[in-house]
Amino acid sequence: MDVPVSHFMEVYGISENNQAICAEICTDFGPSFDAKAFDGLCKLASDKFKHISATKYLDGSTK
């Protein structure tokens, strides 16, 4: 996947070396991504609004 250097990316994968990642999933957030706002959203999702995105397991827990 060729993406301009100025884009913000989220990549899930395995590091092959210090210059390459074998990406499993890749999200392009574009050139004007607000990392501070995204960080705030992630903090809310893992704390105050955790119940909205919590995974339920067969035993009923959210581990």
Phi, psi and omega in degrees: 000116177266121181230140177305144183301332184279002181272148174269130185233148168245124185231130171251124181178199183240131178288124179272323175196192183283001181237356186215148175232131173273099188279133172269314180225138183220129178238125178265114179270001176083184186276348185235045181285134179263094184296327180293317178294320179296319178299318178297320178297317179297320179296318177296318182293333181262002181228272187297324182247027181302326182296337181288321184248010183292137176277130177264128178265169183302329180275004177090352181277167175247000179032000000 
